[in-house]
Amino acid sequence: MSAGAPSAKSLIAEARRRFAGAGLVDAATDARILVCGLLNLNATALLLHGDEPVSREMVDQVEQAILRRLAREPVHRILGRRDFYGLDLTLSAGTLEPRPDTEILVDVILPHLRSMVREGRRPKIVDLGTGTGAIALALLSECPEAEAIGVDISQDALKTAHENAERNGLSARFATRPGPWFDQTPERFDIIVSNPPYIRSAVVAGLEPEVVKYDPMAALDGGSDGLDAYRAIAEAAPGHLERHGVVGLEIGFDQRNEVVQIFELAGFSLLEERRDYGANDRVLVFALNLD
């Protein structure tokens, strides 16, 4: 390796410059995550070794990754993985990239899970539209007494979710089933969770290239009003929820009132709600009205 070989820090600076020049919004963050991810450097390693020369092979890999990001491929798609609630999750073409706002759903559901455990129950979870398995696996990692089934219409997603369960040591308590929804899942559950497709069909094509080109359409398109999935879940959930169970859902920023109405008409009451980091409505939790 030549004395003039670039360092990790110089590669980050170069990536940041090119990303900013291309108008990418989070140029500095993208550059750091991308280069550090490729070089397998955490914050401490970057601080201690960031000025050391990088091999020509890795420099070439970084250059190819920069070109992919300039073509609007998301950083975590390029890396092939993403951290979610402390788990290292593999991504695939059939999975939605889990976002930080979805961690809020995990935050909201965990106290319900732990309350069930204190009552002597071993909670059963179903994650509808599981994708990478992110929600279910995060809940399992935080609640050793729970078990979960991840449901998805994509065989690619089911394979990825299973691999992520194995990758994170959770496969003994996690199973996958083909959807849609409860079609092949007759059991009852203590917790039903979902981050379903909720974007209106007419809006999907106008989303950022990172979403339109790389996220699976089946995980985005919620029908003409964006509410198709909520109607399907609300209709089926009473037959699959234990009497004292809860349904936890991620929603679009402007869908709170409509989703609440859909579930109230199906015999549920709103138990809890939470906003995201941008102060938008994001999570709703429902319980069945008991006679």
C-alpha positions in Angstrom: 0.0 0.0 0.0 1.4 3.3 -1.0 2.2 6.1 1.5 -0.3 8.3 -0.4 -3.2 5.9 0.1 -6.4 7.7 1.4 -7.6 7.3 5.0 -11.1 6.6 6.2 -11.5 10.3 7.3 -10.4 11.5 3.8 -12.8 9.1 2.1 -15.6 10.4 4.3 -14.7 13.9 3.4 -14.6 13.1 -0.3 -18.0 11.3 -0.1 -19.5 14.2 1.8 -18.3 16.7 -0.8 -19.7 14.7 -3.7 -23.0 14.0 -2.0 -23.5 17.7 -1.0 -22.6 18.7 -4.6 -25.4 16.3 -5.8 -27.9 17.9 -3.5 -28.3 15.0 -1.1 -30.0 16.3 2.0 -28.0 14.3 4.6 -24.6 14.4 2.9 -22.4 14.3 6.0 -24.4 11.5 7.7 -24.7 9.5 4.5 -20.9 9.8 3.9 -20.0 8.7 7.5 -22.4 5.8 7.7 -21.5 4.5 4.2 -17.7 4.7 4.6 -17.7 3.4 8.2 -20.1 0.6 7.3 -17.9 -0.5 4.4 -14.7 -0.3 6.5 -16.4 -1.8 9.6 -15.5 1.1 11.7 -17.5 2.2 14.7 -17.2 5.7 16.2 -14.3 4.7 18.5 -12.4 3.0 15.7 -12.8 6.0 13.5 -11.4 8.2 16.1 -8.4 6.0 16.8 -7.7 4.7 13.3 -9.4 7.1 11.0 -6.1 8.6 9.7 -4.6 5.3 8.8 -4.3 4.4 5.1 -7.0 2.2 3.5 -6.2 -0.6 1.1 -6.7 -0.1 -2.6 -9.3 -2.8 -2.7 -11.4 -1.0 0.0 -10.9 2.3 -1.7 -12.4 0.8 -4.9 -15.4 -0.6 -2.9 -16.0 2.8 -1.4 -15.9 4.5 -4.8 -18.5 2.0 -6.2 -20.7 2.6 -3.2 -20.4 6.4 -3.6 -21.5 6.0 -7.2 -24.5 3.9 -6.1 -25.5 6.5 -3.6 -25.2 9.3 -6.2 -27.7 7.2 -8.2 -30.0 7.6 -5.2 -29.7 4.1 -3.8 -30.2 4.4 0.0 -27.1 4.0 2.1 -28.4 1.0 4.1 -29.5 -0.7 0.9 -25.9 -0.4 -0.3 -24.6 -1.8 2.9 -27.2 -4.5 2.9 -28.1 -4.1 6.5 -29.5 -1.7 9.1 -29.5 -1.4 12.8 -33.0 -1.5 14.4 -33.6 -1.3 18.1 -30.0 -2.7 18.6 -30.5 -5.5 16.2 -28.4 -6.0 13.1 -30.9 -6.7 10.3 -30.2 -7.8 6.7 -32.2 -6.1 4.0 -33.4 -7.6 0.7 -35.4 -6.5 -2.3 -38.7 -7.7 -0.8 -38.3 -5.9 2.5 -39.0 -2.3 3.5 -36.0 -0.7 5.1 -37.0 -0.3 8.8 -37.0 3.4 9.9 -36.3 4.9 13.3 -39.9 6.1 13.6 -41.0 2.4 13.7 -38.9 1.9 16.8 -41.6 4.0 18.5 -44.1 1.2 17.9 -41.7 -1.2 19.8 -41.4 1.4 22.6 -45.2 1.6 23.0 -45.9 -2.2 22.9 -43.1 -3.3 25.3 -44.9 -2.2 28.5 -47.9 -4.2 27.4 -45.8 -7.2 26.8 -44.0 -6.9 30.2 -47.4 -6.4 32.0 -48.5 -9.7 30.4 -45.4 -11.5 31.6 -45.9 -10.1 35.2 -49.4 -11.7 35.0 -47.8 -15.0 34.3 -48.5 -15.2 30.6 -46.1 -16.1 27.8 -47.2 -13.5 25.2 -47.8 -14.6 21.6 -47.1 -11.9 19.0 -48.1 -11.7 15.3 -46.3 -9.2 13.1 -48.4 -8.6 10.0 -46.3 -7.5 7.0 -43.2 -8.4 8.9 -40.7 -7.5 6.2 -37.2 -7.8 7.8 -38.9 -9.1 11.0 -37.9 -5.8 12.6 -40.8 -5.2 14.9 -41.3 -8.8 16.1 -37.6 -9.4 16.5 -37.1 -6.2 18.5 -40.0 -7.2 20.8 -38.6 -10.7 21.3 -35.1 -9.4 22.0 -36.5 -7.2 24.8 -39.0 -9.9 26.2 -37.4 -13.3 26.5 -40.8 -14.8 27.5 -42.5 -13.9 24.3 -42.8 -15.8 20.9 -43.8 -14.4 17.6 -44.9 -15.2 14.1 -44.0 -12.9 11.2 -46.5 -12.8 8.3 -45.8 -11.5 4.8 -47.0 -12.0 1.2 -43.4 -11.9 0.0 -41.4 -15.1 0.1 -38.2 -13.0 -0.1 -39.3 -11.1 3.0 -40.1 -14.3 4.9 -36.7 -15.7 4.0 -35.0 -12.5 5.1 -37.0 -12.3 8.4 -36.0 -15.9 9.2 -32.4 -15.2 8.5 -32.5 -12.1 10.7 -34.0 -14.2 13.5 -31.1 -16.6 13.2 -28.6 -13.8 12.9 -29.7 -12.3 16.2 -30.2 -15.5 18.1 -34.0 -15.4 18.2 -35.0 -18.1 15.8 -36.2 -20.5 18.5 -39.0 -18.1 19.3 -39.8 -16.8 15.8 -41.6 -18.4 12.9 -42.8 -17.1 9.6 -46.1 -17.6 7.7 -47.2 -16.6 4.2 -50.0 -14.0 4.1 -52.0 -12.1 3.3 -52.9 -11.1 6.8 -54.4 -14.0 8.7 -55.2 -16.2 5.7 -52.9 -19.0 6.9 -52.6 -18.0 10.5 -55.7 -19.2 12.5 -54.3 -18.7 16.0 -55.2 -16.1 18.6 -52.5 -13.7 19.9 -51.9 -11.4 22.8 -50.3 -8.8 20.6 -51.0 -7.9 17.0 -48.6 -5.5 15.5 -48.2 -4.1 12.0 -46.5 -1.4 10.0 -48.7 -1.9 7.0 -48.7 -0.2 3.6 -50.4 3.2 4.1 -49.4 5.5 1.3 -52.2 6.5 -1.1 -51.7 4.9 -4.5 -51.7 8.3 -6.3 -48.9 9.6 -4.1 -46.5 6.6 -4.4 -45.0 7.6 -7.8 -44.1 11.1 -6.4 -42.0 9.9 -3.5 -38.2 10.2 -3.4 -36.2 8.0 -5.7 -34.7 6.2 -2.7 -38.2 5.0 -1.9 -39.8 4.5 -5.3 -36.8 2.7 -6.8 -35.7 0.5 -3.9 -38.6 -0.1 -1.5 -41.1 -2.9 -2.5 -44.3 -1.4 -3.8 -46.4 -3.9 -1.9 -45.0 -2.5 1.4 -45.9 1.1 0.4 -49.2 1.2 -1.6 -52.2 1.3 0.8 -54.8 1.7 -1.9 -56.7 4.7 -3.2 -57.1 6.3 0.3 -54.1 4.5 2.0 -56.4 2.7 4.4 -56.9 -0.7 2.8 -54.6 -2.6 5.1 -56.2 -1.0 8.2 -59.7 -2.2 7.1 -58.4 -5.7 6.5 -56.7 -5.9 9.9 -59.6 -4.4 11.8 -62.0 -6.8 10.2 -59.9 -9.9 11.0 -58.4 -8.9 14.3 -61.3 -9.6 16.6 -61.1 -13.3 15.6 -57.4 -13.5 16.3 -56.9 -11.4 19.5 -57.1 -12.7 23.0 -59.6 -11.0 25.2 -57.1 -8.9 27.0 -54.7 -8.4 24.0 -53.8 -5.3 22.1 -53.3 -4.2 18.5 -50.4 -1.8 17.8 -50.1 0.0 14.5 -47.9 2.4 12.7 -49.9 5.0 10.7 -49.3 7.8 8.2 -49.0 11.3 9.6 -52.5 12.3 8.6 -54.4 9.1 9.2 -55.1 9.1 12.9 -58.8 10.0 12.8 -59.7 7.6 9.9 -57.8 4.7 11.4 -59.4 5.3 14.8 -62.9 5.3 13.1 -62.1 2.1 11.2 -61.2 0.2 14.4 -64.0 1.7 16.5 -66.5 0.4 14.0 -64.9 -3.0 14.3 -65.4 -3.1 18.0 -62.2 -1.6 19.4 -61.3 1.3 21.6 -58.2 3.5 21.3 -56.0 2.7 24.2 -52.9 4.7 23.5 -51.3 6.9 20.9 -47.8 8.3 20.3 -46.3 10.9 18.0 -42.9 10.4 16.2 -39.7 12.5 16.4 -41.2 15.0 14.0 -44.3 15.5 16.2 -46.6 13.6 13.7 -49.2 11.0 14.7 -47.4 7.7 14.3 -48.6 4.9 16.6 -52.0 3.8 17.7 -52.8 1.0 20.2 -56.3 -0.5 20.3 -58.1 -3.0 22.7 -61.3 -4.9 22.1 -64.4 -3.6 23.7 -65.3 -6.4 26.2 -68.9 -7.3 27.0 
